[in-house]
Amino acid sequence: MFTLKDKVAIVTGSSRGIGRASAEQMARLGARVVVSSRKADACEPVAAGIRAEGGEAMVIPCHVGHKEQLQALVDGTLAKWGKIDILVCNAAVSTYAGPMHEATDADFTKMMNTNVMSTFWLCNMVAPRMPRGGSIILISSIAGLVGQSAIGVYGITKAADAALGRNLAVEWGHKGVRANTIAPGLIKTDMARVLWENPDMLKSMERASPLRRIGEPDDIAGAVCFLASDAAAFMTGQTLVVDGGATGADPFTQFSE
């Protein structure tokens, strides 16, 4: 049920972090993977590593903020492998932190365009061409589930991603295409580096987690592989929270052991 043999997967933002881990783990399960981010030279080591393990991968660079590059990503994948079974929309930015009333229009627009509009474009390009059993996976965040004092604008974009996933599920379910969203907690990625590199912040986050740790990219990659596979064949329109139990715990609880 968990094999991805003969599946073709596109993963945006896959030169590092969650995207890279997802591409690598799907390749290990048999998927042919398109590694994509803005710069080809950042993607090549990922693809080379997949090939070195006996998997199949190719690189198609793409700046998700440019619609024509997204179309080239889709067209290039179809030209090479003839289909797209799995789409993982992972690329995102968080370019502003602070009170929402101090955010500029440029701050808001950049994050909405990169995190929501580009995903909207790409899903609309891919979904009509997906075969039955296709799986669209959007990487959201628990920031889209709870209020935020510092990353509220980012949270708005991630809440929009979850809504997009639900609507895709409704629109394409009759074609056998599923769409789900993953809401990670704090993961050890470059985007969250300012949090986990701060010893006091890291300790606070660990003590607030039932698992007493923050997440690793592979923790999310496992959820991606599940949603991509037939093991999740009856799951669509859902947001899967993968946060070490943080949002399910009493916020006043501090786990010390």
Secondary structure in CASP SS format (residue, H / E / C, confidence):
PFRMAT SS
TARGET T0000
AUTHOR 0000-0000-0000
METHOD secondary structure of the structure
MODEL  1
M C 1.00
F C 1.00
T C 1.00
L C 1.00
K C 1.00
D C 1.00
K C 1.00
V E 1.00
A E 1.00
I E 1.00
V E 1.00
T E 1.00
G C 1.00
S C 1.00
S C 1.00
R C 1.00
G H 1.00
I H 1.00
G H 1.00
R H 1.00
A H 1.00
S H 1.00
A H 1.00
E H 1.00
Q H 1.00
M H 1.00
A H 1.00
R H 1.00
L C 1.00
G C 1.00
A C 1.00
R E 1.00
V E 1.00
V E 1.00
V E 1.00
S E 1.00
S C 1.00
R C 1.00
K C 1.00
A H 1.00
D H 1.00
A H 1.00
C H 1.00
E H 1.00
P H 1.00
V H 1.00
A H 1.00
A H 1.00
G H 1.00
I H 1.00
R H 1.00
A H 1.00
E C 1.00
G C 1.00
G C 1.00
E E 1.00
A E 1.00
M E 1.00
V E 1.00
I C 1.00
P C 1.00
C C 1.00
H C 1.00
V C 1.00
G C 1.00
H C 1.00
K H 1.00
E H 1.00
Q H 1.00
L H 1.00
Q H 1.00
A H 1.00
L H 1.00
V H 1.00
D H 1.00
G H 1.00
T H 1.00
L H 1.00
A H 1.00
K H 1.00
W H 1.00
G C 1.00
K C 1.00
I C 1.00
D C 1.00
I E 1.00
L E 1.00
V E 1.00
C E 1.00
N C 1.00
A C 1.00
A C 1.00
V C 1.00
S C 1.00
T C 1.00
Y C 1.00
A C 1.00
G C 1.00
P C 1.00
M H 1.00
H H 1.00
E H 1.00
A C 1.00
T C 1.00
D H 1.00
A H 1.00
D H 1.00
F H 1.00
T H 1.00
K H 1.00
M H 1.00
M H 1.00
N H 1.00
T H 1.00
N H 1.00
V H 1.00
M H 1.00
S H 1.00
T H 1.00
F H 1.00
W H 1.00
L H 1.00
C H 1.00
N H 1.00
M H 1.00
V H 1.00
A H 1.00
P H 1.00
R H 1.00
M C 1.00
P C 1.00
R C 1.00
G C 1.00
G C 1.00
S E 1.00
I E 1.00
I E 1.00
L E 1.00
I E 1.00
S C 1.00
S C 1.00
I H 1.00
A H 1.00
G H 1.00
L C 1.00
V C 1.00
G C 1.00
Q C 1.00
S C 1.00
A C 1.00
I C 1.00
G H 1.00
V H 1.00
Y H 1.00
G H 1.00
I H 1.00
T H 1.00
K H 1.00
A H 1.00
A H 1.00
D H 1.00
A H 1.00
A H 1.00
L H 1.00
G H 1.00
R H 1.00
N H 1.00
L H 1.00
A H 1.00
V H 1.00
E H 1.00
W H 1.00
G H 1.00
H H 1.00
K H 1.00
G C 1.00
V C 1.00
R E 1.00
A E 1.00
N E 1.00
T E 1.00
I E 1.00
A E 1.00
P E 1.00
G C 1.00
L C 1.00
I E 1.00
K C 1.00
T C 1.00
D C 1.00
M C 1.00
A C 1.00
R H 1.00
V H 1.00
L H 1.00
W H 1.00
E C 1.00
N C 1.00
P H 1.00
D H 1.00
M H 1.00
L H 1.00
K H 1.00
S H 1.00
M H 1.00
E H 1.00
R H 1.00
A C 1.00
S C 1.00
P C 1.00
L C 1.00
R C 1.00
R C 1.00
I C 1.00
G E 1.00
E C 1.00
P H 1.00
D H 1.00
D H 1.00
I H 1.00
A H 1.00
G H 1.00
A H 1.00
V H 1.00
C H 1.00
F H 1.00
L H 1.00
A H 1.00
S C 1.00
D H 1.00
A H 1.00
A H 1.00
A C 1.00
F C 1.00
M C 1.00
T C 1.00
G C 1.00
Q C 1.00
T E 1.00
L E 1.00
V E 1.00
V E 1.00
D C 1.00
G C 1.00
G C 1.00
A H 1.00
T H 1.00
G H 1.00
A C 1.00
D C 1.00
P C 1.00
F C 1.00
T C 1.00
Q C 1.00
F C 1.00
S C 1.00
E C 1.00
END
